[in-house]
Amino acid sequence: MDQKQIEQFMGYIERHTSLSADDILKVVQSVDHADFSDETTVHGLVETLERLTHKELSPQKKQEVIRIITSNQQQSGLLSLLKFFH
């Protein structure tokens, strides 16, 4: 992707979600360097996504997401995490 395509993509996301481009970039950077086998790390990412998406997971759902991600039952990454917030 060139810079213009990236800007268009980020604009699309901003228009269709409650996330700003800065928020998205911060999450992407933290996910890029995250240790998905560490419960504390995944818990922090889940809480960040809850705050950014304005969607709170129940404590049971949050534990389930953390368990799934840390046990490698699901491919790790931002898209994997975001699907739990629909």
Sequence and secondary structure as in RCSB ss.txt:
>XXXX:A:sequence
MDQKQIEQFMGYIERHTSLSADDILKVVQSVDHADFSDETTVHGLVETLERLTHKELSPQKKQEVIRIITSNQQQ
SGLLSLLKFFH
>XXXX:A:secstr
  HHHHHHHHHHHHHHSS  HHHHHHHHHHHHT  TT HHHHHHHHHHHHHHHT    HHHHHHHHHHHHTTSS 
 SHHHHHGGG 
